[in-house]
C-alpha cells in the first residue's frame, strides 16, 4: 500500500487507517512531503515507528517547485504502478491531484484520509469518484454517490487536568493575511477580559506556522504560549487534556477536541476575518455551519 501525505494531521490519520485495515508496516510505503518547515518535519519523525518513509523536498513556492515535482514523479513512478492500493492526504494538492485522478483509470483502490474540515466542501467533487473516505466528520454517502465512508471512531480523552483554564487554539491567519495582527490581538484581549473574572489560566496553543514575533505579543497579553511537538489532539492523549473553555476560529482541532472531550465549553469566533482575501472562503463558511450544527456556539463580545 502506498500513501502520500503532506501534513502531520494527514500522517496521523493515515497511520490510523493502516491500523484499521490491518495493513502490515513492511507492506507500506509512505511518501512524506518536506516543504521546508523544520517544526513540521520534527512532528513527522516523532509520529513514525517502523513504517517505511520516503521524504521528498517540495517548497511551498519558488522556481524550483515544478522541476522538483517532475523529478519526484520520474524517480518513483515505478512505485505508483506496482501498488494496488493508495492513500492520499489531500486530493486537491499539486502532489496528489494527478495521481488521485490517474488511479481511478488504472483501477486502483483509493482511500482519502481526513485532512480537516475542508473535506466537507470537497464532497460534491467526489460523488462520481469511486473511493473510500476515512473520516470522523459527519459525512454520509447517498445511494447515487460512488464514494463510500469508512468511519473513523472518536476516542474520548483518558485524563484531564485538575485546574480549569481558557484555551485558545491558534491559527496562522495573520501570516496568511486573513486578519490584521492588531485585530487578531484585539480578539485575544477581549477573550481575556471576558473570562478573567472566573479564570486565572489562559493558554494559547500555537500553530506551527505562526511567527515568533506574533507569539511574543500573545504572551504579553497574559497567555501561556505552548508550541507543541505534535498536534494538540495527540498531545491531550499523551498527557492530561485541558478542561474549561476552548476557543478558536475555524480550526479542525476545535472540532476534534469537542468530540473527544467529556465536559467543557466550546466557542468559535469569526471576528475580523477578511473573507474576500480567502481563496477558500466558501469552505470556511461551511466549517462554521458545521460548528453550529454540532453545538459549538459563536463567541460574542458585548
C-alpha angles and dihedrals in degrees: 000000000000126000132188117198133172105183138041090246091055090049092049092054092043091056089047091052092049089053091047091052092044091234112169115237094233088060094055132087117190118194110201123193117226106204094178097266105131094194090055091049091054089054090052092052094050093051097053123085116172099331115131104250126187115192121206124187117230117158122219091243141354139092094285094060100089096041089050091050091051090048090051093054093042093051097046103029091113091061091055094054097043096052121081099193127052136190118200124194097199122009090195097059126106089242101046103032098077094046092043090057096040093050090064092059094046092053096246123163104245130200123186113198125209113271095175138284094324087084091075091064092045097058096092090061091054099051092098096034118097104225144113123253114210104200146130092212118113094262122143129183119227123222091261095049117102095206122084129208122233103197117229107210121230117236120206118231113261102216137020135204115260095228123068118234144173110247123195115193107214129217132190092247094132091050089052090050092240092123133021116246093240092054093045091053090045090060091052091048089051090051090052093049093047097052107025093094091067101024134056102180120071117180127190115199104204126218113233091242097054116113123248091231092058093046090052089057091048089053091052088058089065102266124134102231116214123192105193127205089220136025117292095250092056090045091056091049093051093043136021113296121238117248134197118056129001124194134177144140114249098319121151088222092066091056094044093050090046090058095045099042123097098208132352139113118260129199135175126201136196102182115152095358109155101216092179090066094048117095090200099041092135090055091050092051089052088053091057090047089054091048088054093050091048092053100255105142126218112247116234128191117217 
